[in-house]
Amino acid sequence: MKLKGISAVAVSSVFCVHLAFSKTTFPLDSLSADSSARSSTNSDISTQLDLIADHIDFVDLDEQEISQIFEFVPATIEGRLAYLQRTVPLTYNAQVQSYIDVYSTDRYKRYLSNMMGLGRYYFPIYERIFAEAGVPEEIKYLSIVESALNPHAISRVGATGLWQFMFTTARMYNLTIDSYIDERKDPVAASYAAAAYLLDAYSEFGDWLLAIASYNCGKGNVLRAIQRSGLSEPDYWAISSYLPRETRNYVPAFIAMTYMLGYHEEHGIIPAVSENAVDTTETVWVQKYVPFSGVAQALGVNEDLVKSLNPAYKRAVVNGSPESPKRLVLPQVPPEAYSALYAALNHTNTDSPNILLASNTVVEQEHQVITHRVRKGETLGTIAQRYHVTVQDLRAWNDIKRNVIVPGQKLSVRSRTLESSIGNSGKQGSSPSYVTYRVRKGDTLSEIAKQHRTANVSEIKAVNGLKSNQIKPGMILKIEVD
């Protein structure tokens, strides 16, 4: 059926109604329009509407049906950004264009395809939390600039997780970091913290781009930039030249990312399928010590899937308690797995598993606070390896602001006492005990250190006077075991 006598004015009214409610994407390039019509701005649409009216070929369509058929895309990037803009100013300039040029290359299109695939899981989490907190939804794209949606991402300065929190800032925003869990890697907890930070920054600066800039360089740097500018209430672009170089690139990159994902179809970007993608997840609260292996077995899934959904847990164990239940995210549980899952989550054995050392000596794990005296050449990293904790743990337990320690300094370590069941007392304060190990073909120092658990490569080299990591079959190495 043909639509007769419809005018550009009628089409215009249809599109005005439609444009008021949603972003649209009409493929103007498919029309036989002249170049001036294709290059017109978002505000100059009359010519485009005439062209659209000429191509309508249906009858008996109401305004809603017509608006579902045709989608409108401004012809310029500036117009598209203006059309995307909701709450956060999406300014167009040469800096933003330079990032759009980079993101438009084939290599980055594949990258953005992966980001969109990951975003199918992470973005709904961000959107729900941001809506609850009152943070603009479009700031969800900032997480791509921060971490490439990798919960295990760690920057060169130690910022960690999807939202790249430094240790001190994470503690300020109530993220738990201990020997079992690092909530900077938890999509839910970290997103709440990011929302709280951004709201604090917006309350202080009154500008969302300044709040975003402070997320990168800190509120102090933004305040100093405002002071240096001499302006009373500047926006981001008025003070950008006074900000650190990284931050001057950070905001344009965010705007360009928002543009590319907002118009991904126009750029031929299709969401990729993530390796561990799940359509539906469920959340349970765990009040006991529950290993991932038991949960995975109960659900009949690979343990790696449970790990990927719960990246904050360091030891593949949920250390919940009635006083402090812990969140566990699971793939959708089929009804036939309910009983097995219930048994896995409510087993009565809450003891930590035993460790089997290379010497076949079974030892028990008991948490206690011990004192370690720093020796010459030791670093927080080597000490953390020795006691199987993290550098962040050591800093938190000892109120260390930087990674600087000195010989003779005493550190508190919440570690495990390794007590031999066949003779060695292993008491605190006794002289170190050693075992000998004959190097076999194919051995490396790192593999030998892993076998003995209490050792690390640096200590093995120091005790045996090794100047490099090279070892040969037949060598006898002395290895400290306590």
C-alpha positions as a printed NumPy array, in Angstrom:
array([[  0.   ,   0.   ,   0.   ],
       [  1.329,   3.411,  -0.964],
       [  1.356,   6.462,   1.257],
       [ -0.031,   9.32 ,  -0.82 ],
       [  0.168,  13.004,  -0.143],
       [  2.312,  12.968,   3.023],
       [  4.198,  16.212,   3.344],
       [  7.565,  17.176,   4.758],
       [  5.687,  19.059,   7.463],
       [  3.92 ,  15.864,   8.541],
       [  7.172,  13.95 ,   8.54 ],
       [  8.768,  16.786,  10.484],
       [  6.127,  16.524,  13.199],
       [  6.678,  12.777,  13.395],
       [ 10.416,  13.226,  13.797],
       [ 10.044,  16.017,  16.362],
       [  8.005,  13.677,  18.525],
       [ 10.472,  10.861,  17.988],
       [ 13.619,  12.924,  18.574],
       [ 12.229,  14.196,  21.855],
       [ 12.261,  10.741,  23.337],
       [ 15.221,   8.734,  22.067],
       [ 18.538,   8.764,  20.19 ],
       [ 18.024,   7.787,  16.601],
       [ 20.159,   6.723,  13.676],
       [ 18.735,   7.361,  10.189],
       [ 21.237,   6.292,   7.487],
       [ 21.317,   9.528,   5.513],
       [ 24.117,   8.315,   3.281],
       [ 21.716,   5.764,   1.776],
       [ 19.605,   8.603,   0.346],
       [ 20.424,  10.188,  -2.992],
       [ 21.032,  13.531,  -1.303],
       [ 23.51 ,  16.075,  -2.538],
       [ 26.699,  16.676,  -0.54 ],
       [ 25.408,  19.835,   1.102],
       [ 22.41 ,  17.975,   2.546],
       [ 24.629,  15.173,   3.885],
       [ 26.948,  17.635,   5.59 ],
       [ 24.285,  19.739,   7.261],
       [ 24.353,  20.073,  11.036],
       [ 21.984,  18.687,  13.627],
       [ 20.025,  21.951,  13.708],
       [ 19.652,  22.202,   9.919],
       [ 17.334,  19.271,   9.218],
       [ 14.667,  20.68 ,   6.925],
       [ 16.365,  19.474,   3.736],
       [ 16.924,  16.058,   5.276],
       [ 13.243,  15.828,   6.259],
       [ 12.188,  16.555,   2.675],
       [ 14.449,  13.731,   1.502],
       [ 13.017,  11.375,   4.095],
       [  9.449,  12.248,   3.061],
       [ 10.293,  11.432,  -0.566],
       [ 11.404,   7.945,   0.479],
       [  8.422,   6.983,   2.631],
       [  6.566,   4.251,   0.788],
       [  4.009,   2.936,   3.291],
       [  0.438,   3.785,   4.221],
       [ -1.674,   3.579,   7.334],
       [  1.274,   4.202,   9.648],
       [  0.802,   6.249,  12.765],
       [  3.535,   8.473,  14.186],
       [  4.896,   5.789,  16.519],
       [  5.198,   3.257,  13.702],
       [  6.95 ,   5.741,  11.441],
       [  9.376,   6.673,  14.215],
       [ 10.255,   3.016,  14.656],
       [ 11.098,   2.664,  10.965],
       [ 13.263,   5.745,  10.579],
       [ 16.087,   6.765,  12.853],
       [ 17.893,  10.045,  12.587],
       [ 21.665,  10.536,  12.798],
       [ 23.225,  13.999,  12.705],
       [ 25.712,  14.163,   9.863],
       [ 28.619,  15.67 ,  11.827],
       [ 30.477,  14.332,  14.824],
       [ 29.778,  17.561,  16.676],
       [ 26.078,  17.128,  16.017],
       [ 26.189,  13.49 ,  17.071],
       [ 27.889,  14.337,  20.354],
       [ 25.329,  17.049,  21.007],
       [ 22.614,  14.509,  20.308],
       [ 24.143,  11.946,  22.661],
       [ 24.601,  14.436,  25.475],
       [ 22.482,  13.902,  28.544],
       [ 24.053,  15.181,  31.745],
       [ 27.816,  15.143,  31.179],
       [ 28.97 ,  17.818,  28.656],
       [ 30.24 ,  16.06 ,  25.532],
       [ 32.304,  18.857,  24.036],
       [ 33.679,  18.433,  20.523],
       [ 37.135,  19.798,  19.686],
       [ 40.416,  18.786,  18.057],
       [ 41.531,  16.773,  21.096],
       [ 38.354,  14.721,  21.084],
       [ 38.607,  14.252,  17.314],
       [ 42.168,  12.948,  17.645],
       [ 40.944,  10.146,  19.92 ],
       [ 37.998,   9.399,  17.658],
       [ 40.5  ,   9.036,  14.796],
       [ 42.491,   6.524,  16.841],
       [ 39.428,   4.598,  18.015],
       [ 38.154,   4.416,  14.427],
       [ 41.126,   2.367,  13.206],
       [ 40.613,  -1.344,  12.532],
       [ 42.79 ,  -2.336,  15.48 ],
       [ 40.763,  -0.266,  17.922],
       [ 37.476,  -1.367,  16.403],
       [ 38.339,  -4.946,  17.396],
       [ 39.238,  -3.668,  20.868],
       [ 35.947,  -1.769,  21.172],
       [ 34.088,  -4.847,  19.979],
       [ 35.581,  -6.733,  22.917],
       [ 34.698,  -3.868,  25.262],
       [ 31.077,  -3.982,  24.131],
       [ 31.019,  -7.735,  24.685],
       [ 32.332,  -7.328,  28.229],
       [ 30.008,  -4.379,  28.718],
       [ 26.996,  -6.627,  28.318],
       [ 27.888,  -7.992,  31.73 ],
       [ 29.423,  -4.974,  33.473],
       [ 27.335,  -2.059,  32.151],
       [ 24.013,  -3.2  ,  33.672],
       [ 25.792,  -3.374,  37.043],
       [ 27.143,   0.159,  36.62 ],
       [ 23.81 ,   1.492,  35.375],
       [ 21.878,   0.11 ,  38.325],
       [ 24.342,   1.461,  40.898],
       [ 24.74 ,   4.854,  39.194],
       [ 20.961,   5.268,  38.943],
       [ 20.644,   4.457,  42.632],
       [ 23.425,   6.893,  43.561],
       [ 22.461,   9.703,  41.17 ],
       [ 25.538,   9.496,  38.912],
       [ 25.05 ,  10.065,  35.14 ],
       [ 24.754,   6.747,  33.352],
       [ 27.187,   7.709,  30.575],
       [ 30.09 ,   7.731,  33.055],
       [ 29.996,   3.938,  32.809],
       [ 32.274,   4.308,  29.758],
       [ 34.989,   5.747,  32.002],
       [ 35.694,   2.239,  33.253],
       [ 36.94 ,   1.291,  29.779],
       [ 39.449,   4.146,  29.842],
       [ 40.472,   3.116,  33.355],
       [ 40.841,  -0.649,  33.123],
       [ 39.594,  -1.969,  29.76 ],
       [ 36.906,  -3.7  ,  31.863],
       [ 39.502,  -5.988,  33.433],
       [ 38.847,  -6.506,  37.165],
       [ 42.425,  -7.732,  37.619],
       [ 44.028,  -4.679,  35.987],
       [ 46.838,  -3.117,  38.035],
       [ 48.479,   0.136,  36.971],
       [ 52.186,   0.944,  37.244],
       [ 51.468,   2.84 ,  40.478],
       [ 49.327,   0.106,  42.027],
       [ 45.793,   1.256,  41.163],
       [ 43.681,  -1.885,  40.962],
       [ 40.409,  -3.181,  39.566],
       [ 37.702,  -2.081,  37.156],
       [ 37.686,   1.434,  38.615],
       [ 41.429,   1.55 ,  39.389],
       [ 41.403,   2.477,  43.063],
       [ 44.615,   3.191,  44.909],
       [ 44.903,   1.435,  48.266],
       [ 44.401,   4.553,  50.397],
       [ 41.439,   5.831,  48.385],
       [ 39.837,   2.397,  48.445],
       [ 39.973,   2.347,  52.232],
       [ 38.507,   5.863,  52.356],
       [ 35.501,   4.588,  50.414],
       [ 35.015,   1.468,  52.564],
       [ 36.443,  -1.156,  50.222],
       [ 37.776,  -4.199,  52.097],
       [ 41.324,  -5.271,  51.304],
       [ 42.788,  -8.146,  53.289],
       [ 44.452, -11.498,  52.722],
       [ 41.217, -13.05 ,  51.429],
       [ 39.552, -10.347,  49.387],
       [ 40.311,  -7.176,  47.444],
       [ 37.02 ,  -5.386,  46.821],
       [ 38.674,  -3.074,  44.31 ],
       [ 38.198,  -6.041,  41.956],
       [ 34.546,  -6.528,  42.927],
       [ 32.316,  -5.006,  40.208],
       [ 29.532,  -4.148,  42.656],
       [ 31.529,  -2.867,  45.627],
       [ 33.986,  -0.917,  43.455],
       [ 31.165,   0.68 ,  41.453],
       [ 29.503,   1.92 ,  44.637],
       [ 32.852,   3.381,  45.698],
       [ 33.394,   5.007,  42.29 ],
       [ 29.907,   6.514,  42.423],
       [ 30.572,   7.9  ,  45.909],
       [ 33.88 ,   9.441,  44.807],
       [ 32.354,  11.044,  41.708],
       [ 29.455,  12.476,  43.699],
       [ 31.881,  13.937,  46.241],
       [ 33.93 ,  15.49 ,  43.437],
       [ 30.869,  16.882,  41.653],
       [ 29.629,  18.359,  44.926],
       [ 32.986,  20.086,  45.317],
       [ 33.506,  21.326,  41.731],
       [ 29.968,  21.6  ,  40.359],
       [ 31.072,  20.245,  36.964],
       [ 30.959,  16.615,  35.845],
       [ 34.009,  16.871,  33.596],
       [ 36.01 ,  18.332,  36.499],
       [ 34.751,  15.469,  38.67 ],
       [ 35.919,  12.998,  36.01 ],
       [ 39.282,  14.779,  35.763],
       [ 39.726,  14.516,  39.534],
       [ 39.102,  10.777,  39.268],
       [ 42.286,  10.598,  37.235],
       [ 44.581,  13.078,  38.961],
       [ 42.966,  13.658,  42.36 ],
       [ 40.916,  16.506,  43.75 ],
       [ 44.041,  18.331,  44.923],
       [ 45.418,  18.682,  41.394],
       [ 42.091,  19.998,  40.142],
       [ 41.922,  22.539,  42.972],
       [ 45.46 ,  23.714,  42.216],
       [ 44.601,  24.021,  38.516],
       [ 41.582,  26.17 ,  39.379],
       [ 43.728,  28.377,  41.602],
       [ 46.372,  28.786,  38.898],
       [ 43.715,  29.706,  36.339],
       [ 42.486,  32.582,  38.488],
       [ 38.875,  31.749,  37.584],
       [ 36.149,  31.501,  40.208],
       [ 33.844,  28.879,  38.644],
       [ 35.641,  27.436,  35.594],
       [ 34.626,  24.42 ,  33.569],
       [ 37.064,  21.647,  32.667],
       [ 38.244,  23.156,  29.378],
       [ 39.047,  26.501,  31.019],
       [ 41.613,  24.895,  33.327],
       [ 42.721,  21.866,  31.304],
       [ 46.046,  23.469,  30.396],
       [ 46.91 ,  23.605,  34.121],
       [ 46.195,  19.912,  34.729],
       [ 48.709,  17.044,  34.465],
       [ 49.356,  15.861,  30.905],
       [ 47.676,  12.493,  31.494],
       [ 44.489,  14.199,  32.672],
       [ 44.479,  16.539,  29.666],
       [ 44.225,  13.387,  27.539],
       [ 41.925,  11.516,  29.929],
       [ 38.759,  13.585,  29.478],
       [ 38.955,  13.771,  25.645],
       [ 39.498,   9.995,  25.62 ],
       [ 36.351,   9.522,  27.711],
       [ 34.28 ,  11.734,  25.39 ],
       [ 35.619,   9.926,  22.313],
       [ 34.848,   6.565,  23.908],
       [ 31.297,   7.699,  24.663],
       [ 30.905,   8.769,  21.026],
       [ 32.284,   5.529,  19.556],
       [ 30.085,   3.265,  21.657],
       [ 27.08 ,   5.536,  21.226],
       [ 27.407,   5.211,  17.446],
       [ 29.047,   1.794,  17.273],
       [ 26.767,   0.536,  14.505],
       [ 27.731,   3.414,  12.244],
       [ 31.367,   2.418,  12.707],
       [ 30.788,  -1.286,  12.103],
       [ 31.515,  -2.284,  15.699],
       [ 29.663,  -5.43 ,  16.76 ],
       [ 29.764,  -6.657,  20.391],
       [ 32.015,  -9.703,  20.722],
       [ 31.035, -12.768,  22.707],
       [ 32.996, -12.974,  25.964],
       [ 34.712, -16.247,  26.797],
       [ 32.909, -16.665,  30.123],
       [ 29.713, -14.879,  29.124],
       [ 26.597, -15.817,  31.083],
       [ 23.113, -14.594,  30.31 ],
       [ 21.804, -14.588,  33.869],
       [ 23.508, -14.569,  37.24 ],
       [ 22.295, -15.068,  40.777],
       [ 23.722, -13.69 ,  44.011],
       [ 23.899, -15.618,  47.274],
       [ 25.274, -14.483,  50.616],
       [ 27.705, -16.906,  52.201],
       [ 28.169, -17.196,  55.965],
       [ 30.887, -19.855,  56.014],
       [ 34.281, -20.736,  54.602],
       [ 33.308, -22.078,  51.162],
       [ 35.8  , -23.045,  48.416],
       [ 34.929, -22.287,  44.796],
       [ 35.704, -25.877,  43.839],
       [ 32.77 , -27.233,  45.84 ],
       [ 30.39 , -24.655,  44.394],
       [ 31.539, -25.352,  40.841],
       [ 31.114, -29.079,  41.352],
       [ 27.609, -28.585,  42.725],
       [ 26.618, -26.502,  39.698],
       [ 28.404, -28.696,  37.186],
       [ 30.449, -25.805,  35.798],
       [ 34.141, -25.06 ,  35.435],
       [ 35.703, -23.465,  38.526],
       [ 37.191, -20.767,  36.28 ],
       [ 33.675, -19.511,  35.569],
       [ 33.011, -19.056,  39.294],
       [ 36.358, -17.265,  39.614],
       [ 35.576, -14.932,  36.711],
       [ 32.251, -13.941,  38.29 ],
       [ 33.918, -13.34 ,  41.658],
       [ 37.281, -11.723,  40.85 ],
       [ 37.735, -10.09 ,  44.269],
       [ 38.487, -13.336,  46.119],
       [ 42.223, -13.979,  46.206],
       [ 42.23 , -17.654,  47.201],
       [ 39.214, -19.091,  45.369],
       [ 37.52 , -19.195,  48.748],
       [ 34.616, -17.206,  50.17 ],
       [ 35.452, -16.404,  53.794],
       [ 31.965, -15.539,  54.983],
       [ 30.696, -15.553,  58.567],
       [ 27.341, -14.849,  60.265],
       [ 28.746, -11.483,  61.389],
       [ 30.121, -10.639,  57.945],
       [ 28.387, -12.565,  55.139],
       [ 30.083, -12.365,  51.744],
       [ 28.576, -11.984,  48.28 ],
       [ 28.982, -14.857,  45.822],
       [ 27.85 , -14.396,  42.216],
       [ 26.853, -17.566,  40.386],
       [ 25.577, -18.471,  36.939],
       [ 21.855, -19.167,  36.946],
       [ 21.213, -22.202,  39.117],
       [ 18.996, -24.902,  37.609],
       [ 16.406, -26.33 ,  40.036],
       [ 18.009, -29.763,  39.971],
       [ 21.216, -28.267,  41.43 ],
       [ 19.553, -26.593,  44.439],
       [ 20.226, -29.389,  46.911],
       [ 23.863, -29.838,  45.878],
       [ 24.475, -26.084,  46.038],
       [ 22.823, -25.855,  49.437],
       [ 25.112, -28.607,  50.704],
       [ 28.188, -26.861,  49.27 ],
       [ 27.268, -23.535,  50.881],
       [ 26.331, -25.022,  54.249],
       [ 28.899, -27.733,  54.852],
       [ 29.982, -28.083,  58.479],
       [ 33.736, -28.305,  57.881],
       [ 34.907, -24.688,  58.164],
       [ 38.594, -25.448,  58.804],
       [ 41.208, -24.252,  56.358],
       [ 42.645, -27.091,  54.277],
       [ 46.002, -28.603,  55.163],
       [ 49.086, -27.845,  53.089],
       [ 51.353, -30.576,  51.826],
       [ 54.96 , -29.412,  51.602],
       [ 57.518, -30.855,  49.204],
       [ 59.049, -32.81 ,  52.088],
       [ 55.74 , -34.706,  52.556],
       [ 55.309, -33.045,  55.933],
       [ 51.69 , -32.192,  56.671],
       [ 51.302, -28.869,  58.397],
       [ 48.28 , -27.036,  59.721],
       [ 47.328, -23.443,  59.046],
       [ 46.776, -21.24 ,  62.077],
       [ 46.351, -17.504,  61.783],
       [ 48.49 , -15.476,  64.137],
       [ 50.304, -12.158,  64.23 ],
       [ 54.062, -12.507,  64.102],
       [ 56.84 ,  -9.942,  64.015],
       [ 59.293,  -9.851,  61.143],
       [ 62.507,  -7.873,  61.45 ],
       [ 63.549,  -6.432,  58.093],
       [ 66.904,  -7.668,  56.867],
       [ 69.285,  -5.933,  54.485],
       [ 68.149,  -6.268,  50.889],
       [ 64.558,  -7.191,  51.729],
       [ 61.615,  -5.402,  50.17 ],
       [ 57.927,  -5.471,  50.946],
       [ 57.545,  -7.663,  47.877],
       [ 59.979, -10.349,  49.053],
       [ 58.512, -10.303,  52.563],
       [ 54.996, -10.613,  51.175],
       [ 56.074, -13.604,  49.071],
       [ 57.667, -15.261,  52.066],
       [ 54.505, -15.096,  54.158],
       [ 52.058, -15.584,  51.26 ],
       [ 50.355, -12.239,  51.747],
       [ 50.185,  -9.115,  49.595],
       [ 52.175,  -5.901,  49.712],
       [ 48.909,  -4.068,  50.351],
       [ 48.334,  -6.298,  53.402],
       [ 51.744,  -5.425,  54.838],
       [ 51.159,  -1.717,  54.271],
       [ 47.758,  -1.849,  55.926],
       [ 48.902,  -3.881,  58.942],
       [ 51.885,  -1.601,  59.549],
       [ 50.466,   1.77 ,  58.482],
       [ 53.102,   2.147,  55.749],
       [ 52.297,   5.032,  53.435],
       [ 54.911,   4.183,  50.809],
       [ 56.777,   1.037,  49.816],
       [ 59.84 ,   2.086,  51.853],
       [ 61.245,  -0.082,  54.651],
       [ 64.662,  -0.102,  56.335],
       [ 66.828,  -2.864,  57.848],
       [ 65.94 ,  -3.487,  61.478],
       [ 62.374,  -2.265,  61.083],
       [ 59.785,  -4.535,  62.719],
       [ 56.707,  -5.509,  60.706],
       [ 53.554,  -7.189,  61.98 ],
       [ 52.446, -10.024,  59.715],
       [ 49.146, -11.864,  59.974],
       [ 50.459, -15.118,  58.652],
       [ 50.249, -18.833,  59.278],
       [ 52.552, -20.798,  61.575],
       [ 53.931, -23.855,  59.864],
       [ 54.417, -26.564,  62.484],
       [ 55.921, -29.854,  61.407],
       [ 54.112, -32.998,  62.491],
       [ 57.333, -34.984,  62.634],
       [ 59.827, -33.082,  64.685],
       [ 60.681, -29.47 ,  63.837],
       [ 59.267, -27.165,  66.47 ],
       [ 59.176, -24.155,  64.152],
       [ 58.823, -21.847,  67.158],
       [ 59.032, -18.13 ,  66.673],
       [ 62.441, -16.764,  67.44 ],
       [ 64.383, -19.967,  66.676],
       [ 67.147, -19.953,  64.083],
       [ 66.08 , -20.747,  60.511],
       [ 65.739, -24.394,  59.476],
       [ 66.875, -25.589,  56.076],
       [ 66.369, -28.525,  53.753],
       [ 68.553, -29.486,  50.822],
       [ 67.323, -29.91 ,  47.298],
       [ 69.165, -31.487,  44.365],
       [ 68.417, -29.633,  41.122],
       [ 66.907, -31.785,  38.41 ],
       [ 66.85 , -31.267,  34.65 ],
       [ 64.308, -28.623,  33.722],
       [ 64.085, -27.083,  37.205],
       [ 63.942, -23.317,  37.65 ],
       [ 64.355, -21.28 ,  40.817],
       [ 60.754, -20.089,  40.667],
       [ 59.428, -23.657,  40.395],
       [ 61.636, -24.78 ,  43.293],
       [ 60.404, -21.854,  45.393],
       [ 56.787, -22.792,  44.65 ],
       [ 57.439, -26.387,  45.698],
       [ 58.716, -25.308,  49.106],
       [ 56.095, -22.56 ,  49.587],
       [ 57.958, -20.769,  52.414],
       [ 60.836, -19.881,  50.098],
       [ 61.172, -17.328,  47.346],
       [ 63.703, -16.87 ,  44.555],
       [ 65.526, -13.963,  46.206],
       [ 66.074, -15.897,  49.447],
       [ 67.25 , -19.037,  47.65 ],
       [ 69.79 , -16.965,  45.72 ],
       [ 70.952, -15.172,  48.865],
       [ 71.334, -18.319,  50.972],
       [ 73.235, -20.15 ,  48.22 ],
       [ 75.322, -17.218,  47.001],
       [ 73.818, -17.255,  43.519],
       [ 74.349, -14.121,  41.438],
       [ 71.884, -15.075,  38.694],
       [ 68.844, -17.295,  38.214],
       [ 70.87 , -19.902,  36.333],
       [ 71.052, -23.349,  37.957],
       [ 72.323, -26.671,  36.67 ],
       [ 71.184, -30.268,  37.218],
       [ 72.978, -31.855,  40.171],
       [ 73.471, -28.631,  42.133],
       [ 72.607, -28.898,  45.837],
       [ 70.588, -25.945,  47.103],
       [ 69.924, -25.029,  50.713],
       [ 66.349, -23.839,  51.218],
       [ 64.963, -22.135,  54.316],
       [ 61.72 , -23.738,  55.518],
       [ 60.8  , -21.526,  58.474]])
